[in-house]
Amino acid sequence: MSKTIVLGASGQLGQCLKNICEKRGITEFIFPPEEEANILDAEALEKLFVAHQPAYAVNCAAYTAVDKAEDDVDVARKVNRDGPEIIARLCQKYGIVLVHVSTDFVFKGDEPRLLNEEDVAEPINIYGLTKLEGEQVITAATDKYYIIRTSWLYSEYGNNFVKAMLKLGAERDELGIIADQIGSPTYAIDLAGAIVDIIVSGKDAYGIYHYSNEGVTSWYDFAVGVFDISNTTVKVKPIKSTEYVTKAIRPAFSVMDKSKIKSVFNIAIPYWRESLTTCINILQTS
């Protein structure tokens, strides 16, 4: 199997990739510490690439604080655009295939239809804009890339919606959760598995792909699912986006069409509640 370097190894997706590699007995993935793999340090990254000579580089590093990004534009842009450009240029120089993770937030999300890879990206917040800029600099800098857009990422690692709901559900009697934003949750372990499958396939079907768990839901129904599965007794009230004002505007409907990744790589994608059940079972027994 090809040697692969994972950048952003300490984050949620990076830890999930490590988990998948351990489960599958894969030893060719390298998870360097952040001080050796700062995506904004071109010299350090080049040393890393020269030392390990990987065939693939997976970029899991990202600025993901959606609301904070509205005021923290420069930092968000450095991490989400400038970092990927540095990685892509080095990948092109050394013949490395880049796997980069993007987001459904590159879309405006104002139409209730499945979004495919050919649809025009029109981000409506700074986070989405900087992630789109990251996609654009990658496609301009290198020929060999897989950009995988995902959505509503969660797992037993890091900070995410599922863990926040479990915490709040244990602390409060009632919660108001937005019911008019529709998307697809993604268990980061499933996404990590898909990334490994793409690399193992050895195919050169480069381009942009969509990946999330199967099914469509709202944040309200997602929260209800968390509480149902975890047997948490808390009243959940559906609210409108206008009742919970945030700094950044979110897409109202950002469900992505996953036909391409399923057909090209023969990837089976679990239904979101099945994966949520797996994650919650792990969280409750760990």
C-alpha positions in Angstrom: 0.0 0.0 0.0 1.1 3.6 -0.7 2.7 5.6 2.0 0.4 8.5 3.2 1.1 11.5 5.3 -1.9 12.9 7.3 -1.8 16.7 8.1 -3.9 17.9 10.9 -3.5 14.5 12.6 -4.6 15.7 16.0 -8.0 16.9 14.9 -11.3 15.0 14.7 -10.8 13.5 11.3 -7.1 12.9 11.8 -7.9 10.9 14.9 -10.6 9.0 13.0 -8.1 8.1 10.2 -5.7 6.8 12.9 -8.6 4.7 14.3 -9.4 3.2 10.9 -5.8 2.4 10.2 -5.4 0.7 13.6 -8.6 -1.3 13.0 -7.5 -2.4 9.5 -3.9 -3.0 10.4 -2.6 -0.3 8.0 0.9 0.8 8.9 1.7 3.0 5.9 -0.1 6.1 7.2 2.1 8.6 8.9 0.6 10.9 11.6 3.3 13.6 12.3 2.9 15.9 15.3 1.6 19.5 14.6 5.0 21.1 15.2 6.5 19.1 12.3 3.4 19.5 10.0 2.3 23.1 10.3 0.4 23.6 7.0 1.5 27.3 6.9 5.2 26.4 7.2 6.3 25.5 3.6 9.9 24.7 4.7 8.8 22.3 7.4 6.3 20.6 5.1 8.9 20.2 2.4 11.3 18.5 4.8 8.5 16.2 5.9 7.7 15.2 2.3 11.4 14.7 1.4 12.0 12.6 4.5 9.0 10.3 4.0 8.4 10.4 0.3 4.7 9.7 0.5 2.5 8.9 -2.5 -0.5 10.6 -0.8 -1.0 13.5 1.5 -4.3 13.9 3.4 -5.1 17.4 4.6 -7.4 17.3 7.6 -6.4 20.7 9.0 -9.0 23.4 8.8 -10.4 26.5 10.5 -13.9 25.3 11.3 -15.3 27.9 13.8 -18.1 29.1 11.5 -19.3 32.0 13.5 -15.9 33.1 14.7 -14.6 33.2 11.1 -16.9 36.2 10.4 -14.6 38.4 12.5 -11.4 36.3 12.2 -11.3 36.4 8.4 -7.5 36.6 8.0 -6.8 33.6 10.2 -9.6 31.6 8.6 -8.2 32.4 5.1 -4.6 31.5 6.1 -5.7 28.1 7.3 -8.4 27.3 4.8 -6.8 28.9 1.6 -3.1 29.6 2.1 -2.3 26.3 3.9 -3.9 24.2 1.1 -2.1 26.2 -1.5 1.3 25.4 0.1 0.4 21.7 0.4 -0.8 21.6 -3.2 2.3 23.2 -4.6 4.5 20.8 -2.7 2.4 17.9 -3.9 2.8 19.0 -7.5 6.5 19.4 -7.0 7.0 15.9 -5.6 4.3 14.0 -7.5 2.1 13.4 -4.4 -1.6 12.9 -4.7 -3.5 15.4 -2.4 -6.7 14.4 -0.6 -8.3 17.5 0.8 -11.5 17.8 2.9 -13.9 20.6 2.1 -17.5 21.4 3.1 -21.2 21.7 2.0 -20.9 25.3 3.1 -19.4 26.2 -0.2 -23.0 26.2 -1.4 -25.7 28.9 -1.0 -28.2 26.2 -0.2 -31.3 28.0 -1.1 -33.0 25.3 -3.2 -34.4 22.0 -1.9 -32.6 19.7 -4.2 -29.5 17.4 -4.1 -26.3 19.3 -4.8 -23.8 17.6 -7.1 -20.2 18.3 -7.8 -21.0 20.4 -10.9 -23.3 22.8 -9.2 -22.1 26.4 -8.8 -20.6 27.1 -5.4 -21.9 30.4 -3.9 -20.9 30.5 -0.2 -22.9 32.8 2.1 -20.4 33.0 5.0 -16.7 33.5 5.5 -16.0 29.9 6.5 -17.6 28.7 3.3 -15.8 31.3 1.2 -12.4 30.5 2.6 -13.0 26.7 2.1 -14.0 27.4 -1.5 -10.9 29.5 -2.0 -9.0 26.5 -0.7 -10.6 24.3 -3.4 -9.7 26.8 -6.0 -6.0 27.2 -5.1 -5.7 23.4 -5.1 -7.1 22.9 -8.5 -4.9 25.7 -9.8 -1.7 24.3 -8.2 -1.8 20.6 -8.8 -3.2 18.0 -11.2 -3.5 15.1 -8.8 -6.1 15.8 -6.1 -9.3 14.5 -4.5 -11.4 17.3 -2.9 -14.0 15.7 -0.7 -16.9 17.9 0.5 -18.6 16.7 3.6 -21.2 18.0 6.1 -22.2 18.1 9.7 -19.1 16.1 10.9 -19.2 14.4 14.3 -17.4 11.5 16.1 -16.3 10.4 19.6 -13.3 12.8 19.1 -13.0 16.5 19.5 -15.9 19.0 19.9 -19.0 18.4 17.8 -22.8 18.6 17.7 -23.4 15.1 19.1 -21.1 15.6 22.1 -22.6 19.0 22.7 -26.1 17.7 22.7 -25.3 14.8 25.1 -23.7 17.4 27.5 -26.6 19.8 27.2 -29.2 17.1 27.4 -27.8 16.0 30.7 -27.8 19.5 32.1 -31.1 21.0 30.9 -34.8 20.1 30.9 -35.5 21.7 27.6 -33.6 22.7 24.4 -34.6 24.7 21.4 -33.0 23.3 18.2 -33.2 24.8 14.7 -35.6 22.9 12.5 -35.4 24.8 9.2 -31.8 24.0 8.2 -31.6 20.7 6.3 -28.6 18.5 5.6 -26.9 15.2 6.2 -24.8 14.3 9.3 -21.5 12.6 8.7 -19.8 10.2 11.1 -16.1 11.1 10.7 -15.2 7.5 11.1 -17.2 6.7 8.0 -15.5 9.6 6.1 -12.1 8.4 7.2 -12.9 4.9 6.0 -13.9 6.3 2.6 -10.7 8.3 2.4 -8.7 5.1 3.1 -10.7 3.3 0.5 -9.9 5.9 -2.2 -6.2 5.7 -1.4 -6.2 1.8 -1.3 -8.0 1.8 -4.7 -5.0 3.3 -6.4 -7.3 4.9 -8.9 -6.5 8.2 -10.6 -10.1 9.4 -10.9 -9.0 12.9 -9.6 -11.5 15.6 -9.0 -14.2 16.8 -6.5 -16.4 14.4 -4.7 -19.3 14.6 -2.1 -19.5 12.4 1.0 -21.9 12.4 3.9 -24.0 9.7 5.5 -27.1 8.7 3.7 -30.4 10.3 4.6 -31.7 13.8 5.1 -32.5 15.6 8.4 -32.7 18.9 10.2 -30.6 19.9 13.2 -33.8 19.4 15.3 -34.3 15.8 14.1 -30.6 15.2 14.5 -30.8 16.3 18.1 -33.9 14.2 18.7 -32.0 11.2 17.3 -29.1 11.8 19.7 -31.5 11.8 22.7 -33.6 8.8 21.5 -30.5 6.7 20.9 -28.8 7.7 24.2 -32.0 7.4 26.2 -31.6 11.0 27.3 -34.8 12.6 28.8 -35.0 16.2 27.6 -37.7 18.2 25.9 -36.6 19.3 22.4 -38.5 22.2 20.9 -38.1 23.0 17.1 -37.3 26.6 16.4 -36.7 28.7 13.3 -33.3 30.1 12.3 -34.7 33.6 12.9 -35.2 32.6 16.6 -31.5 31.7 17.1 -29.5 34.4 15.5 -25.9 33.5 14.7 -23.0 35.6 13.4 -22.8 33.5 10.2 -25.7 32.7 7.9 -26.0 28.9 7.2 -27.3 27.2 4.1 -31.0 26.3 4.5 -30.7 23.1 2.4 -27.2 21.6 1.7 -27.9 17.9 1.0 -25.3 16.6 -1.3 -25.6 14.0 -4.1 -23.1 11.2 -3.4 -23.7 9.2 -6.6 -20.2 10.0 -8.0 -18.1 8.7 -5.1 -20.3 5.6 -4.7 -20.0 4.7 -8.4 -16.3 5.5 -8.9 -15.0 3.9 -5.8 -17.8 1.4 -5.1 -18.2 2.8 -1.6 -21.2 1.8 0.5 -22.4 4.6 2.7 -24.3 3.9 6.0 -27.6 5.7 6.9 -27.0 8.5 9.4 -29.0 7.0 12.3 -27.1 3.8 12.0 -23.7 5.6 12.3 -25.1 7.9 15.0 -26.0 4.8 17.0 -22.5 3.4 16.6 -20.9 6.6 17.8 -23.2 7.0 20.8 -22.7 3.4 21.9 -18.9 4.0 21.9 -19.3 7.3 23.8 -21.5 5.7 26.4 -19.2 2.7 27.0 -15.9 4.5 26.9 
